[in-house]
Amino acid sequence: MPGTILGVGPGVFILALLWVLTLLLCVLLSRAAGLARFSVILVFFAAVIITLALLLFPRASELPEPPAEIKIVDTFFIGRFVVLSFLSVTFLGCLFMLLIHHVLQPVYAKPVRVAS
């Protein structure tokens, strides 16, 4: 299920943010003097209306759609096989050249001085 964090969707986080901001605004407005103090009621009812709208009109369906079967097709099989063949032939050629020039390098005998 895409778009979920810890098993819940973004709507839960939006509602939590809405109510945290509502609580903060209510605490700040409760310290106000005069008529502004009673605007806490308006802020609370606005948060309730927004919450009800988000809960009653969800965007997604309740049942998730069944996942579509994914078919993996290797379209570059022949090219990959050609590259593998070329690298194998190159490796065997280099191994042969290493065998000839390094491992089987001739060691010539030094002439022995003969005392007459």
Biopython code that builds the backbone (N, CA, C, O; Angstrom):
import numpy as np
from Bio.PDB.StructureBuilder import StructureBuilder

atoms = [
    (1, "MET", "N", (0.852, -1.165, 0.000)),
    (1, "MET", "CA", (0.000, 0.000, 0.000)),
    (1, "MET", "C", (0.900, 1.232, 0.000)),
    (1, "MET", "O", (1.530, 1.534, 1.014)),
    (2, "PRO", "N", (0.968, 1.930, -1.098)),
    (2, "PRO", "CA", (1.872, 3.074, -1.176)),
    (2, "PRO", "C", (1.358, 4.251, -0.356)),
    (2, "PRO", "O", (0.153, 4.405, -0.158)),
    (3, "GLY", "N", (2.264, 5.059, 0.106)),
    (3, "GLY", "CA", (1.909, 6.259, 0.843)),
    (3, "GLY", "C", (1.592, 6.033, 2.295)),
    (3, "GLY", "O", (0.972, 6.892, 2.921)),
    (4, "THR", "N", (1.991, 4.913, 2.857)),
    (4, "THR", "CA", (1.726, 4.671, 4.264)),
    (4, "THR", "C", (3.012, 4.772, 5.067)),
    (4, "THR", "O", (4.091, 4.409, 4.599)),
    (5, "ILE", "N", (2.872, 5.269, 6.275)),
    (5, "ILE", "CA", (3.987, 5.343, 7.217)),
    (5, "ILE", "C", (3.499, 4.680, 8.493)),
    (5, "ILE", "O", (2.495, 5.099, 9.068)),
    (6, "LEU", "N", (4.202, 3.652, 8.938)),
    (6, "LEU", "CA", (3.828, 2.881, 10.117)),
    (6, "LEU", "C", (2.428, 2.301, 9.988)),
    (6, "LEU", "O", (1.728, 2.141, 10.988)),
    (7, "GLY", "N", (2.015, 1.987, 8.769)),
    (7, "GLY", "CA", (0.728, 1.346, 8.542)),
    (7, "GLY", "C", (-0.452, 2.286, 8.454)),
    (7, "GLY", "O", (-1.578, 1.821, 8.280)),
    (8, "VAL", "N", (-0.249, 3.577, 8.565)),
    (8, "VAL", "CA", (-1.358, 4.523, 8.441)),
    (8, "VAL", "C", (-1.074, 5.483, 7.299)),
    (8, "VAL", "O", (0.079, 5.740, 6.952)),
    (9, "GLY", "N", (-2.132, 5.998, 6.730)),
    (9, "GLY", "CA", (-2.004, 6.886, 5.583)),
    (9, "GLY", "C", (-1.793, 8.328, 5.989)),
    (9, "GLY", "O", (-1.700, 8.649, 7.174)),
    (10, "PRO", "N", (-1.718, 9.192, 4.995)),
    (10, "PRO", "CA", (-1.468, 10.616, 5.275)),
    (10, "PRO", "C", (-2.636, 11.313, 5.952)),
    (10, "PRO", "O", (-2.437, 12.346, 6.591)),
    (11, "GLY", "N", (-3.858, 10.780, 5.833)),
    (11, "GLY", "CA", (-5.015, 11.408, 6.472)),
    (11, "GLY", "C", (-4.912, 11.444, 7.980)),
    (11, "GLY", "O", (-5.353, 12.404, 8.613)),
    (12, "VAL", "N", (-4.336, 10.408, 8.560)),
    (12, "VAL", "CA", (-4.170, 10.374, 10.024)),
    (12, "VAL", "C", (-3.225, 11.483, 10.466)),
    (12, "VAL", "O", (-3.455, 12.136, 11.483)),
    (13, "PHE", "N", (-2.171, 11.690, 9.702)),
    (13, "PHE", "CA", (-1.217, 12.742, 10.053)),
    (13, "PHE", "C", (-1.823, 14.132, 9.852)),
    (13, "PHE", "O", (-1.532, 15.054, 10.614)),
    (14, "ILE", "N", (-2.659, 14.281, 8.834)),
    (14, "ILE", "CA", (-3.331, 15.566, 8.620)),
    (14, "ILE", "C", (-4.274, 15.861, 9.785)),
    (14, "ILE", "O", (-4.313, 16.987, 10.282)),
    (15, "LEU", "N", (-5.036, 14.849, 10.224)),
    (15, "LEU", "CA", (-5.932, 15.055, 11.365)),
    (15, "LEU", "C", (-5.170, 15.356, 12.646)),
    (15, "LEU", "O", (-5.578, 16.211, 13.431)),
    (16, "ALA", "N", (-4.064, 14.654, 12.856)),
    (16, "ALA", "CA", (-3.259, 14.913, 14.060)),
    (16, "ALA", "C", (-2.701, 16.336, 14.031)),
    (16, "ALA", "O", (-2.720, 17.027, 15.049)),
    (17, "LEU", "N", (-2.209, 16.775, 12.883)),
    (17, "LEU", "CA", (-1.681, 18.134, 12.760)),
    (17, "LEU", "C", (-2.783, 19.164, 12.973)),
    (17, "LEU", "O", (-2.568, 20.191, 13.617)),
    (18, "LEU", "N", (-3.965, 18.884, 12.427)),
    (18, "LEU", "CA", (-5.095, 19.797, 12.605)),
    (18, "LEU", "C", (-5.436, 19.961, 14.080)),
    (18, "LEU", "O", (-5.647, 21.082, 14.543)),
    (19, "TRP", "N", (-5.493, 18.865, 14.821)),
    (19, "TRP", "CA", (-5.872, 18.959, 16.222)),
    (19, "TRP", "C", (-4.754, 19.513, 17.095)),
    (19, "TRP", "O", (-5.032, 20.151, 18.110)),
    (20, "VAL", "N", (-3.517, 19.287, 16.731)),
    (20, "VAL", "CA", (-2.414, 19.907, 17.490)),
    (20, "VAL", "C", (-2.447, 21.419, 17.298)),
    (20, "VAL", "O", (-2.298, 22.178, 18.256)),
    (21, "LEU", "N", (-2.643, 21.851, 16.052)),
    (21, "LEU", "CA", (-2.735, 23.297, 15.805)),
    (21, "LEU", "C", (-3.959, 23.900, 16.479)),
    (21, "LEU", "O", (-3.895, 25.022, 16.982)),
    (22, "THR", "N", (-5.078, 23.170, 16.499)),
    (22, "THR", "CA", (-6.280, 23.653, 17.177)),
    (22, "THR", "C", (-6.037, 23.803, 18.677)),
    (22, "THR", "O", (-6.425, 24.806, 19.276)),
    (23, "LEU", "N", (-5.403, 22.816, 19.274)),
    (23, "LEU", "CA", (-5.104, 22.889, 20.709)),
    (23, "LEU", "C", (-4.171, 24.064, 21.012)),
    (23, "LEU", "O", (-4.381, 24.796, 21.979)),
    (24, "LEU", "N", (-3.156, 24.237, 20.191)),
    (24, "LEU", "CA", (-2.228, 25.349, 20.392)),
    (24, "LEU", "C", (-2.935, 26.696, 20.259)),
    (24, "LEU", "O", (-2.720, 27.604, 21.063)),
    (25, "LEU", "N", (-3.778, 26.813, 19.240)),
    (25, "LEU", "CA", (-4.501, 28.075, 19.037)),
    (25, "LEU", "C", (-5.497, 28.324, 20.177)),
    (25, "LEU", "O", (-5.682, 29.466, 20.597)),
    (26, "CYS", "N", (-6.130, 27.275, 20.670)),
    (26, "CYS", "CA", (-7.063, 27.436, 21.793)),
    (26, "CYS", "C", (-6.336, 27.890, 23.064)),
    (26, "CYS", "O", (-6.845, 28.720, 23.817)),
    (27, "VAL", "N", (-5.145, 27.339, 23.290)),
    (27, "VAL", "CA", (-4.378, 27.749, 24.470)),
    (27, "VAL", "C", (-3.938, 29.205, 24.333)),
    (27, "VAL", "O", (-3.999, 29.965, 25.300)),
    (28, "LEU", "N", (-3.497, 29.594, 23.143)),
    (28, "LEU", "CA", (-3.085, 30.987, 22.943)),
    (28, "LEU", "C", (-4.262, 31.953, 23.061)),
    (28, "LEU", "O", (-4.124, 33.032, 23.638)),
    (29, "LEU", "N", (-5.420, 31.571, 22.517)),
    (29, "LEU", "CA", (-6.579, 32.465, 22.575)),
    (29, "LEU", "C", (-7.212, 32.509, 23.969)),
    (29, "LEU", "O", (-7.889, 33.480, 24.308)),
    (30, "SER", "N", (-7.001, 31.479, 24.769)),
    (30, "SER", "CA", (-7.566, 31.508, 26.117)),
    (30, "SER", "C", (-6.869, 32.547, 26.997)),
    (30, "SER", "O", (-7.426, 32.978, 28.007)),
    (31, "ARG", "N", (-5.660, 32.948, 26.620)),
    (31, "ARG", "CA", (-4.930, 33.981, 27.367)),
    (31, "ARG", "C", (-5.304, 35.396, 26.932)),
    (31, "ARG", "O", (-4.916, 36.377, 27.566)),
    (32, "ALA", "N", (-6.064, 35.484, 25.838)),
    (32, "ALA", "CA", (-6.423, 36.802, 25.313)),
    (32, "ALA", "C", (-7.481, 37.453, 26.204)),
    (32, "ALA", "O", (-8.168, 36.788, 26.979)),
    (33, "ALA", "N", (-7.585, 38.752, 26.069)),
    (33, "ALA", "CA", (-8.550, 39.494, 26.874)),
    (33, "ALA", "C", (-9.730, 39.910, 25.999)),
    (33, "ALA", "O", (-9.586, 40.112, 24.793)),
    (34, "GLY", "N", (-10.886, 40.031, 26.621)),
    (34, "GLY", "CA", (-12.055, 40.557, 25.923)),
    (34, "GLY", "C", (-12.763, 39.515, 25.079)),
    (34, "GLY", "O", (-12.857, 38.343, 25.445)),
    (35, "LEU", "N", (-13.260, 39.978, 23.930)),
    (35, "LEU", "CA", (-14.068, 39.144, 23.059)),
    (35, "LEU", "C", (-13.253, 38.082, 22.318)),
    (35, "LEU", "O", (-13.811, 37.078, 21.878)),
    (36, "ALA", "N", (-11.941, 38.290, 22.174)),
    (36, "ALA", "CA", (-11.083, 37.328, 21.487)),
    (36, "ALA", "C", (-10.994, 36.010, 22.245)),
    (36, "ALA", "O", (-10.673, 34.969, 21.672)),
    (37, "ARG", "N", (-11.285, 36.071, 23.543)),
    (37, "ARG", "CA", (-11.233, 34.845, 24.346)),
    (37, "ARG", "C", (-12.318, 33.852, 23.904)),
    (37, "ARG", "O", (-12.117, 32.641, 23.990)),
    (38, "PHE", "N", (-13.444, 34.348, 23.440)),
    (38, "PHE", "CA", (-14.543, 33.475, 23.044)),
    (38, "PHE", "C", (-14.385, 32.926, 21.625)),
    (38, "PHE", "O", (-15.197, 32.116, 21.179)),
    (39, "SER", "N", (-13.351, 33.362, 20.921)),
    (39, "SER", "CA", (-13.111, 32.809, 19.585)),
    (39, "SER", "C", (-12.551, 31.381, 19.662)),
    (39, "SER", "O", (-12.410, 30.710, 18.640)),
    (40, "VAL", "N", (-12.235, 30.925, 20.878)),
    (40, "VAL", "CA", (-11.806, 29.539, 21.072)),
    (40, "VAL", "C", (-12.910, 28.586, 20.627)),
    (40, "VAL", "O", (-12.635, 27.526, 20.063)),
    (41, "ILE", "N", (-14.158, 28.966, 20.881)),
    (41, "ILE", "CA", (-15.297, 28.126, 20.492)),
    (41, "ILE", "C", (-15.371, 28.007, 18.977)),
    (41, "ILE", "O", (-15.631, 26.924, 18.453)),
    (42, "LEU", "N", (-15.145, 29.109, 18.268)),
    (42, "LEU", "CA", (-15.169, 29.079, 16.797)),
    (42, "LEU", "C", (-14.037, 28.214, 16.236)),
    (42, "LEU", "O", (-14.235, 27.468, 15.276)),
    (43, "VAL", "N", (-12.864, 28.318, 16.834)),
    (43, "VAL", "CA", (-11.726, 27.514, 16.377)),
    (43, "VAL", "C", (-12.014, 26.033, 16.602)),
    (43, "VAL", "O", (-11.713, 25.202, 15.746)),
    (44, "PHE", "N", (-12.595, 25.707, 17.745)),
    (44, "PHE", "CA", (-12.899, 24.310, 18.038)),
    (44, "PHE", "C", (-13.934, 23.756, 17.061)),
    (44, "PHE", "O", (-13.753, 22.661, 16.527)),
    (45, "PHE", "N", (-15.018, 24.502, 16.820)),
    (45, "PHE", "CA", (-16.037, 24.014, 15.891)),
    (45, "PHE", "C", (-15.527, 23.953, 14.453)),
    (45, "PHE", "O", (-15.948, 23.082, 13.692)),
    (46, "ALA", "N", (-14.638, 24.852, 14.071)),
    (46, "ALA", "CA", (-14.034, 24.778, 12.736)),
    (46, "ALA", "C", (-13.210, 23.499, 12.602)),
    (46, "ALA", "O", (-13.250, 22.845, 11.560)),
    (47, "ALA", "N", (-12.472, 23.141, 13.635)),
    (47, "ALA", "CA", (-11.686, 21.907, 13.609)),
    (47, "ALA", "C", (-12.597, 20.680, 13.549)),
    (47, "ALA", "O", (-12.280, 19.707, 12.866)),
    (48, "VAL", "N", (-13.723, 20.721, 14.259)),
    (48, "VAL", "CA", (-14.672, 19.615, 14.216)),
    (48, "VAL", "C", (-15.265, 19.471, 12.821)),
    (48, "VAL", "O", (-15.393, 18.352, 12.322)),
    (49, "ILE", "N", (-15.631, 20.579, 12.180)),
    (49, "ILE", "CA", (-16.211, 20.535, 10.833)),
    (49, "ILE", "C", (-15.193, 20.005, 9.822)),
    (49, "ILE", "O", (-15.543, 19.192, 8.966)),
    (50, "ILE", "N", (-13.950, 20.451, 9.910)),
    (50, "ILE", "CA", (-12.907, 19.966, 8.997)),
    (50, "ILE", "C", (-12.653, 18.478, 9.214)),
    (50, "ILE", "O", (-12.460, 17.729, 8.256)),
    (51, "THR", "N", (-12.652, 18.058, 10.468)),
    (51, "THR", "CA", (-12.452, 16.638, 10.769)),
    (51, "THR", "C", (-13.583, 15.789, 10.215)),
    (51, "THR", "O", (-13.337, 14.739, 9.622)),
    (52, "LEU", "N", (-14.814, 16.230, 10.400)),
    (52, "LEU", "CA", (-15.950, 15.479, 9.864)),
    (52, "LEU", "C", (-15.919, 15.426, 8.343)),
    (52, "LEU", "O", (-16.250, 14.395, 7.755)),
    (53, "ALA", "N", (-15.531, 16.509, 7.704)),
    (53, "ALA", "CA", (-15.438, 16.507, 6.242)),
    (53, "ALA", "C", (-14.376, 15.535, 5.765)),
    (53, "ALA", "O", (-14.581, 14.832, 4.775)),
    (54, "LEU", "N", (-13.237, 15.481, 6.457)),
    (54, "LEU", "CA", (-12.176, 14.550, 6.057)),
    (54, "LEU", "C", (-12.555, 13.100, 6.322)),
    (54, "LEU", "O", (-12.154, 12.209, 5.573)),
    (55, "LEU", "N", (-13.320, 12.854, 7.375)),
    (55, "LEU", "CA", (-13.710, 11.482, 7.691)),
    (55, "LEU", "C", (-14.868, 10.981, 6.830)),
    (55, "LEU", "O", (-14.911, 9.800, 6.483)),
    (56, "LEU", "N", (-15.809, 11.866, 6.482)),
    (56, "LEU", "CA", (-16.989, 11.433, 5.743)),
    (56, "LEU", "C", (-16.789, 11.393, 4.233)),
    (56, "LEU", "O", (-17.537, 10.710, 3.534)),
    (57, "PHE", "N", (-15.811, 12.100, 3.726)),
    (57, "PHE", "CA", (-15.553, 12.109, 2.287)),
    (57, "PHE", "C", (-14.133, 11.640, 1.996)),
    (57, "PHE", "O", (-13.280, 12.444, 1.621)),
    (58, "PRO", "N", (-13.874, 10.343, 2.166)),
    (58, "PRO", "CA", (-12.503, 9.863, 1.908)),
    (58, "PRO", "C", (-12.214, 9.857, 0.410)),
    (58, "PRO", "O", (-13.124, 9.725, -0.409)),
    (59, "ARG", "N", (-10.957, 9.999, 0.070)),
    (59, "ARG", "CA", (-10.546, 10.031, -1.337)),
    (59, "ARG", "C", (-10.383, 8.633, -1.905)),
    (59, "ARG", "O", (-10.721, 8.405, -3.066)),
    (60, "ALA", "N", (-9.882, 7.702, -1.130)),
    (60, "ALA", "CA", (-9.592, 6.360, -1.627)),
    (60, "ALA", "C", (-10.721, 5.414, -1.233)),
    (60, "ALA", "O", (-11.474, 5.671, -0.293)),
    (61, "SER", "N", (-10.819, 4.312, -1.977)),
    (61, "SER", "CA", (-11.819, 3.313, -1.629)),
    (61, "SER", "C", (-11.333, 2.511, -0.418)),
    (61, "SER", "O", (-10.139, 2.462, -0.122)),
    (62, "GLU", "N", (-12.280, 1.890, 0.265)),
    (62, "GLU", "CA", (-11.913, 1.138, 1.460)),
    (62, "GLU", "C", (-11.209, -0.156, 1.113)),
    (62, "GLU", "O", (-10.356, -0.617, 1.871)),
    (63, "LEU", "N", (-11.551, -0.752, -0.023)),
    (63, "LEU", "CA", (-10.916, -1.995, -0.440)),
    (63, "LEU", "C", (-9.779, -1.678, -1.408)),
    (63, "LEU", "O", (-9.987, -0.997, -2.413)),
    (64, "PRO", "N", (-8.596, -2.164, -1.111)),
    (64, "PRO", "CA", (-7.482, -1.889, -2.037)),
    (64, "PRO", "C", (-7.645, -2.687, -3.334)),
    (64, "PRO", "O", (-8.224, -3.774, -3.341)),
    (65, "GLU", "N", (-7.131, -2.134, -4.416)),
    (65, "GLU", "CA", (-7.198, -2.810, -5.705)),
    (65, "GLU", "C", (-6.236, -3.992, -5.704)),
    (65, "GLU", "O", (-5.157, -3.914, -5.116)),
    (66, "PRO", "N", (-6.620, -5.082, -6.359)),
    (66, "PRO", "CA", (-5.693, -6.220, -6.404)),
    (66, "PRO", "C", (-4.465, -5.865, -7.224)),
    (66, "PRO", "O", (-4.575, -5.220, -8.266)),
    (67, "PRO", "N", (-3.300, -6.283, -6.758)),
    (67, "PRO", "CA", (-2.077, -5.927, -7.492)),
    (67, "PRO", "C", (-2.033, -6.619, -8.848)),
    (67, "PRO", "O", (-2.387, -7.791, -8.978)),
    (68, "ALA", "N", (-1.596, -5.877, -9.845)),
    (68, "ALA", "CA", (-1.478, -6.426, -11.193)),
    (68, "ALA", "C", (-0.259, -7.338, -11.265)),
    (68, "ALA", "O", (0.771, -7.073, -10.645)),
    (69, "GLU", "N", (-0.393, -8.411, -12.028)),
    (69, "GLU", "CA", (0.715, -9.348, -12.160)),
    (69, "GLU", "C", (1.810, -8.715, -13.014)),
    (69, "GLU", "O", (1.554, -8.234, -14.118)),
    (70, "ILE", "N", (3.009, -8.722, -12.495)),
    (70, "ILE", "CA", (4.138, -8.103, -13.189)),
    (70, "ILE", "C", (4.888, -9.187, -13.945)),
    (70, "ILE", "O", (5.299, -10.197, -13.372)),
    (71, "LYS", "N", (5.057, -8.962, -15.234)),
    (71, "LYS", "CA", (5.783, -9.900, -16.075)),
    (71, "LYS", "C", (7.116, -9.273, -16.435)),
    (71, "LYS", "O", (7.164, -8.188, -17.016)),
    (72, "ILE", "N", (8.194, -9.953, -16.093)),
    (72, "ILE", "CA", (9.529, -9.447, -16.388)),
    (72, "ILE", "C", (9.998, -10.094, -17.678)),
    (72, "ILE", "O", (10.072, -11.318, -17.784)),
    (73, "VAL", "N", (10.317, -9.253, -18.663)),
    (73, "VAL", "CA", (10.778, -9.729, -19.960)),
    (73, "VAL", "C", (12.156, -9.155, -20.211)),
    (73, "VAL", "O", (12.354, -7.942, -20.141)),
    (74, "ASP", "N", (13.117, -10.035, -20.507)),
    (74, "ASP", "CA", (14.477, -9.600, -20.794)),
    (74, "ASP", "C", (14.579, -9.321, -22.293)),
    (74, "ASP", "O", (14.722, -10.248, -23.091)),
    (75, "THR", "N", (14.508, -8.056, -22.670)),
    (75, "THR", "CA", (14.534, -7.701, -24.089)),
    (75, "THR", "C", (15.959, -7.603, -24.621)),
    (75, "THR", "O", (16.151, -7.545, -25.836)),
    (76, "PHE", "N", (16.949, -7.581, -23.760)),
    (76, "PHE", "CA", (18.335, -7.431, -24.195)),
    (76, "PHE", "C", (19.095, -8.739, -24.036)),
    (76, "PHE", "O", (20.305, -8.726, -23.808)),
    (77, "PHE", "N", (18.395, -9.881, -24.153)),
    (77, "PHE", "CA", (19.021, -11.177, -23.937)),
    (77, "PHE", "C", (20.120, -11.453, -24.968)),
    (77, "PHE", "O", (21.208, -11.899, -24.601)),
    (78, "ILE", "N", (19.856, -11.198, -26.228)),
    (78, "ILE", "CA", (20.837, -11.508, -27.276)),
    (78, "ILE", "C", (22.066, -10.611, -27.124)),
    (78, "ILE", "O", (23.194, -11.091, -27.237)),
    (79, "GLY", "N", (21.868, -9.342, -26.874)),
    (79, "GLY", "CA", (22.998, -8.438, -26.672)),
    (79, "GLY", "C", (23.840, -8.827, -25.470)),
    (79, "GLY", "O", (25.069, -8.776, -25.518)),
    (80, "ARG", "N", (23.174, -9.213, -24.396)),
    (80, "ARG", "CA", (23.899, -9.641, -23.195)),
    (80, "ARG", "C", (24.675, -10.930, -23.468)),
    (80, "ARG", "O", (25.788, -11.105, -22.974)),
    (81, "PHE", "N", (24.084, -11.829, -24.256)),
    (81, "PHE", "CA", (24.755, -13.077, -24.602)),
    (81, "PHE", "C", (25.975, -12.815, -25.484)),
    (81, "PHE", "O", (27.005, -13.469, -25.319)),
    (82, "VAL", "N", (25.872, -11.868, -26.417)),
    (82, "VAL", "CA", (27.010, -11.518, -27.284)),
    (82, "VAL", "C", (28.143, -10.920, -26.454)),
    (82, "VAL", "O", (29.307, -11.267, -26.656)),
    (83, "VAL", "N", (27.818, -10.038, -25.535)),
    (83, "VAL", "CA", (28.843, -9.426, -24.678)),
    (83, "VAL", "C", (29.503, -10.492, -23.800)),
    (83, "VAL", "O", (30.720, -10.472, -23.618)),
    (84, "LEU", "N", (28.717, -11.417, -23.259)),
    (84, "LEU", "CA", (29.273, -12.491, -22.453)),
    (84, "LEU", "C", (30.184, -13.391, -23.282)),
    (84, "LEU", "O", (31.237, -13.807, -22.800)),
    (85, "SER", "N", (29.802, -13.694, -24.509)),
    (85, "SER", "CA", (30.646, -14.521, -25.386)),
    (85, "SER", "C", (31.946, -13.809, -25.704)),
    (85, "SER", "O", (33.014, -14.419, -25.658)),
    (86, "PHE", "N", (31.868, -12.519, -26.029)),
    (86, "PHE", "CA", (33.070, -11.747, -26.349)),
    (86, "PHE", "C", (34.022, -11.697, -25.148)),
    (86, "PHE", "O", (35.232, -11.863, -25.304)),
    (87, "LEU", "N", (33.471, -11.469, -23.953)),
    (87, "LEU", "CA", (34.319, -11.421, -22.770)),
    (87, "LEU", "C", (34.923, -12.786, -22.451)),
    (87, "LEU", "O", (36.062, -12.866, -21.992)),
    (88, "SER", "N", (34.173, -13.855, -22.689)),
    (88, "SER", "CA", (34.714, -15.195, -22.452)),
    (88, "SER", "C", (35.856, -15.514, -23.402)),
    (88, "SER", "O", (36.879, -16.056, -22.982)),
    (89, "VAL", "N", (35.693, -15.181, -24.690)),
    (89, "VAL", "CA", (36.755, -15.425, -25.669)),
    (89, "VAL", "C", (37.980, -14.574, -25.340)),
    (89, "VAL", "O", (39.110, -15.051, -25.446)),
    (90, "THR", "N", (37.767, -13.322, -24.944)),
    (90, "THR", "CA", (38.883, -12.447, -24.577)),
    (90, "THR", "C", (39.615, -12.991, -23.348)),
    (90, "THR", "O", (40.845, -12.988, -23.312)),
    (91, "PHE", "N", (38.877, -13.452, -22.354)),
    (91, "PHE", "CA", (39.491, -14.013, -21.161)),
    (91, "PHE", "C", (40.324, -15.248, -21.488)),
    (91, "PHE", "O", (41.444, -15.393, -20.998)),
    (92, "LEU", "N", (39.783, -16.130, -22.308)),
    (92, "LEU", "CA", (40.536, -17.332, -22.683)),
    (92, "LEU", "C", (41.773, -16.983, -23.503)),
    (92, "LEU", "O", (42.818, -17.612, -23.338)),
    (93, "GLY", "N", (41.671, -15.995, -24.380)),
    (93, "GLY", "CA", (42.843, -15.555, -25.158)),
    (93, "GLY", "C", (43.914, -14.978, -24.255)),
    (93, "GLY", "O", (45.096, -15.277, -24.425)),
    (94, "CYS", "N", (43.517, -14.155, -23.299)),
    (94, "CYS", "CA", (44.498, -13.571, -22.379)),
    (94, "CYS", "C", (45.125, -14.644, -21.498)),
    (94, "CYS", "O", (46.315, -14.573, -21.191)),
    (95, "LEU", "N", (44.349, -15.623, -21.092)),
    (95, "LEU", "CA", (44.884, -16.720, -20.295)),
    (95, "LEU", "C", (45.904, -17.533, -21.097)),
    (95, "LEU", "O", (46.925, -17.961, -20.559)),
    (96, "PHE", "N", (45.622, -17.739, -22.376)),
    (96, "PHE", "CA", (46.551, -18.452, -23.243)),
    (96, "PHE", "C", (47.849, -17.656, -23.427)),
    (96, "PHE", "O", (48.941, -18.224, -23.380)),
    (97, "MET", "N", (47.726, -16.346, -23.634)),
    (97, "MET", "CA", (48.928, -15.509, -23.810)),
    (97, "MET", "C", (49.743, -15.470, -22.512)),
    (97, "MET", "O", (50.973, -15.461, -22.560)),
    (98, "LEU", "N", (49.076, -15.448, -21.363)),
    (98, "LEU", "CA", (49.784, -15.494, -20.087)),
    (98, "LEU", "C", (50.538, -16.809, -19.942)),
    (98, "LEU", "O", (51.670, -16.833, -19.457)),
    (99, "LEU", "N", (49.917, -17.887, -20.357)),
    (99, "LEU", "CA", (50.548, -19.197, -20.282)),
    (99, "LEU", "C", (51.791, -19.259, -21.173)),
    (99, "LEU", "O", (52.824, -19.787, -20.763)),
    (100, "ILE", "N", (51.691, -18.727, -22.371)),
    (100, "ILE", "CA", (52.823, -18.786, -23.306)),
    (100, "ILE", "C", (53.963, -17.875, -22.862)),
    (100, "ILE", "O", (55.113, -18.311, -22.830)),
    (101, "HIS", "N", (53.679, -16.643, -22.525)),
    (101, "HIS", "CA", (54.732, -15.651, -22.310)),
    (101, "HIS", "C", (55.238, -15.560, -20.869)),
    (101, "HIS", "O", (56.339, -15.057, -20.645)),
    (102, "HIS", "N", (54.484, -16.020, -19.911)),
    (102, "HIS", "CA", (54.932, -15.866, -18.533)),
    (102, "HIS", "C", (55.233, -17.222, -17.872)),
    (102, "HIS", "O", (56.312, -17.413, -17.309)),
    (103, "VAL", "N", (54.307, -18.130, -17.939)),
    (103, "VAL", "CA", (54.476, -19.406, -17.252)),
    (103, "VAL", "C", (55.465, -20.299, -17.996)),
    (103, "VAL", "O", (56.327, -20.923, -17.377)),
    (104, "LEU", "N", (55.346, -20.360, -19.301)),
    (104, "LEU", "CA", (56.215, -21.235, -20.091)),
    (104, "LEU", "C", (57.392, -20.478, -20.708)),
    (104, "LEU", "O", (57.875, -20.828, -21.785)),
    (105, "GLN", "N", (57.834, -19.457, -20.023)),
    (105, "GLN", "CA", (58.973, -18.684, -20.528)),
    (105, "GLN", "C", (60.212, -19.576, -20.554)),
    (105, "GLN", "O", (60.532, -20.213, -19.551)),
    (106, "PRO", "N", (60.905, -19.629, -21.673)),
    (106, "PRO", "CA", (62.075, -20.527, -21.754)),
    (106, "PRO", "C", (63.214, -20.053, -20.861)),
    (106, "PRO", "O", (63.490, -18.859, -20.742)),
    (107, "VAL", "N", (63.849, -21.008, -20.253)),
    (107, "VAL", "CA", (65.022, -20.724, -19.431)),
    (107, "VAL", "C", (66.201, -21.369, -20.169)),
    (107, "VAL", "O", (66.287, -22.592, -20.282)),
    (108, "TYR", "N", (67.096, -20.531, -20.662)),
    (108, "TYR", "CA", (68.233, -21.035, -21.435)),
    (108, "TYR", "C", (69.362, -21.431, -20.484)),
    (108, "TYR", "O", (69.605, -20.783, -19.466)),
    (109, "ALA", "N", (70.030, -22.497, -20.846)),
    (109, "ALA", "CA", (71.162, -22.982, -20.039)),
    (109, "ALA", "C", (72.355, -22.073, -20.273)),
    (109, "ALA", "O", (72.580, -21.588, -21.382)),
    (110, "LYS", "N", (73.111, -21.853, -19.214)),
    (110, "LYS", "CA", (74.327, -21.045, -19.336)),
    (110, "LYS", "C", (75.465, -21.976, -19.783)),
    (110, "LYS", "O", (75.558, -23.122, -19.343)),
    (111, "PRO", "N", (76.290, -21.476, -20.627)),
    (111, "PRO", "CA", (77.402, -22.320, -21.088)),
    (111, "PRO", "C", (78.360, -22.655, -19.951)),
    (111, "PRO", "O", (78.693, -21.809, -19.121)),
    (112, "VAL", "N", (78.771, -23.851, -19.940)),
    (112, "VAL", "CA", (79.698, -24.319, -18.914)),
    (112, "VAL", "C", (81.114, -24.174, -19.494)),
    (112, "VAL", "O", (81.378, -24.594, -20.621)),
    (113, "ARG", "N", (82.013, -23.579, -18.713)),
    (113, "ARG", "CA", (83.382, -23.447, -19.180)),
    (113, "ARG", "C", (84.110, -24.769, -19.012)),
    (113, "ARG", "O", (84.091, -25.399, -17.954)),
    (114, "VAL", "N", (84.709, -25.133, -20.034)),
    (114, "VAL", "CA", (85.436, -26.418, -19.985)),
    (114, "VAL", "C", (86.909, -26.099, -19.859)),
    (114, "VAL", "O", (87.461, -25.351, -20.666)),
    (115, "ALA", "N", (87.549, -26.666, -18.846)),
    (115, "ALA", "CA", (88.972, -26.457, -18.654)),
    (115, "ALA", "C", (89.736, -27.482, -19.472)),
    (115, "ALA", "O", (89.498, -28.680, -19.322)),
    (116, "SER", "N", (90.639, -27.052, -20.327)),
    (116, "SER", "CA", (91.378, -28.005, -21.134)),
    (116, "SER", "C", (92.808, -28.132, -20.706)),
    (116, "SER", "O", (93.563, -28.905, -21.297)),
]
sb = StructureBuilder()
sb.init_structure("model")
sb.init_model(0)
sb.init_chain("A")
sb.init_seg("    ")
for serial, (resi, resn, name, xyz) in enumerate(atoms, 1):
    if name == "N":
        sb.init_residue(resn, " ", resi, " ")
    sb.init_atom(name, np.array(xyz, "f"), 0.0, 1.0, " ", f" {name:<3s}", serial, name[0])
structure = sb.get_structure()
